[in-house]
């Protein structure tokens, strides 16, 4: 059952919930642990209709990204923020817009997870996604294929023959997913805004230490390839991105604004 955010805001006659500091908050919200997903598969969704949000199997890091309008590589904090998964549903107060959701999420995270953060600038190596010589090879998706703000839903499969990632994505969405999988941040340098139908198959290598964040696997713990299997000919992720998607990952270095988690509780307070 959804309940209000006690101790943060009070309902006034005005069409939104207003905190003493002028912060917006959800009218009602529920945060609870997500049901376990099958081994080797992870599907998340961050959607909802105009008056609600409905997030399934999202990590705390996903929520921080949305709340503070940053990418995965811009959030620094405990490793469990990537592995623990939650379902979040909330109702926006009358008069509020989807553009108000980040501010409401900030209030929700502070209340339920006791989250405190600060911002700083860091110089770090990055991978930049650029368009390959032959152009983008993914088919475009007509219309708005992503349900609401934030990333689309991705399907991940892992096995002896390699890994497969599929879903309807923008290049910016793809950069966020690759940032969780690789050993450094991935940025979108294409300036492309279209949505594409992506299907990517590859064999992991040592550069995918971040994959444990998606699959709950220790770095370097890849599914074993059986002798003589087709996996021996599967491309690396870098080669697959170029051959199958028509994109390229270039090594660069740049200043990155990051959100540093100062304190946070692993279990949210009761709804």
Buried (B, 14 or more C-beta within 10 A) or exposed (E): EEEBBEEBBEEEEEEBBBBEEEBBBBBBBBBEEBEEBEEBEBEBBBBBEEBBBBBBBBBBBBBBBBBBEBBBBBBBBBEEBBBBBBBBBBBBBEEBEBEBBBBBBBBBBBBBBEBEBEEEEBEEEBBBBBBBEEEBBBEEBEEEBBBBBBBBBBEBBBEEBBBBBBBBBBBBBBBBBBBBBBEBBBBBBBEBEEBBEBBBBBBBEEBBBBBBBBBBBEEEEBBEBEEEBEBEEBBBBBEBBBBBBBBBBEEBEEEBEBBBBEEBEEEBEEB
